[in-house]
């Protein structure tokens, strides 16, 4: 029944607002049974995440190339908004390492060196564009495409990002002041170009504070596994700097932070338009990478909590969060694995844990912002060294290197692309390699020959029933067989067309009069392959032979009929599948015997009736 135009409009509107309304309805349902115990658990989880999140947010802002306070703003606003719209309620949203690294890679090549205002405006512009792209993709229901990006791509990219983060923080750990410019090479080579002329500027005080911070984070893990190591490192080294009376002359410091939140403001649309090509490519990379990571994190939490996760809802949530927070001077962010894991392990029950997290981060920031002037940049670098180490999944690298060569190629290829190419392209290179791997696997069509085991040559015409037939690899040198019974298995689409055409050409050039193709184990057939079938059928008919198809599913038959392939082969030569075992194969075999008995050359392509198993 056709939909009226008004019904179609209402349905379209419903689809458009569903990602906005459904999570709010789900949140409302969870509040019906909310009690004091759940409130306490959410508050404790929010505080636990906050004490980890504050130093993390500052560090990730520095990776992105902006002042630390912008990481705090991002954590507060994105965590607050994302908590209501995420498909996974316990997912913690905010600044993360890979997004910040990608931001720096994009903006450094656009902004004028030394122009901090332009740099910041471009970063916030990326947040705005990323949000628009993700909302658009979500409305087109393209979020589920993330399922086709393998874990090998994610591991390869995050591993490469970990190495780049560690390498990029060497200068802060050593106390070197060296800005990166767009003229430098991407990746590790560019970092080397940045550091090499300034080795003599290394500060002993900076190295000492960085070593103390590193020792605190590593040592505290042996005492209490859930201890807030990054917070202890920042507080400890900041206290040491204050006690020793050191200032920015002795080592680089974070400096004083504003003790208030930014007022809403418009992104710099004119600047975005002036660099739209580079900004759009970068924003798309940020959008795809953010979705991949958030969806993977959501699935890991879902496996423990039982809460379903929707890739499309996650895409919309991230898009809405980025779009809105771009007006609050926020940098691009996504779901954080470490903060989400702490949130879940701390006993969080609902999305309110994210609200508590945002509120506690805000309180900590407003109370202690003045003290940030004593925090050494080397301590932030030490935090990022630990983060970078955790990003490189060495065990997975070794596992796939031993077990799966194709996945290992994708993983290591993405890893190397991340290290040596512009980061926004590394994301696409990894996805392209992943798609190429999928197509390589999908294009594999297995062709086996159904033969009579009791006949020396395996001639099917000497078999009494098809039940007696067995499968074996096709023997190309058997050219005198009158009837060949072939079974196809795999996806019959454009990537397989050339291989099929080559095999069919050899068959049509042989002495074989009848070829039976069993399609029961094929999963699809596209127009390109149907064209190959039609050409093969005409070649066989031209030499007085016939092509027969059996095991054809109903939907596949309908597509063949619409294409005109059924008429080209002959309706009496196409046999649909049914519940009987080998029923259509037996029907095709009987048809072959009839054609052979009266002479294939005299047999027409069949009448208008459809051959169907019974």
Buried (B, 14 or more C-beta within 10 A) or exposed (E): EEEEEEEEEEEEEEEEEBBBEBBEEBBEEBEEEEEEEBBEBBBBBBBBBBBBBBBBBBBBBBBBBBBBBBBBBBBBBBBBBBBBBBBBBBBBBBBBBBBBBBBBBBBBBBBEEEEEEBBBBBBBBBBBBBBBBBBBBBBEEBBEBBEEBBBBBBBBBBBBBBBBBBBBBBBBBBBBEBEBBEEBBBBBEBBEBBBEEEEEBBBEBBBBBBBBBBEBBBEBEEEEEEBBBBBBBBBBBBEBBEEEEBEEEBBBBBEEBBEEBBEEEEBBEEBBEEBEEBBBBBBBBBBBBBBBBBBBBBEBBBEEBEBEBBBBBBBBBBBBBBBBBBBBBBBBBBBBBBBBBBBBEBBBBBBBBBBBBBBBBBEBBBEBBEBBBBBBBBBBBBBBBBBBEEBBBEEBBEEBBEEEEBBBBBBBBBBBBBBBBBBBBBBBBBBBBBBBBBEEEBBEBEBBBBBBEEEEEBBBBEBEEBEBBEEEEBEEEBEEBBBBBBBBBBBBBBBBBEBBBEBBBEBBEBEBBBBBBBBBEBEBBBBBBBBBBBBBBEBBBEBEBBBBBBBBBEEBBEBBBEBEBBBBBBBBBBBBBBEEEBBBBBBBBEBBBEBBEEEBEEBEBBEEEBBBBE
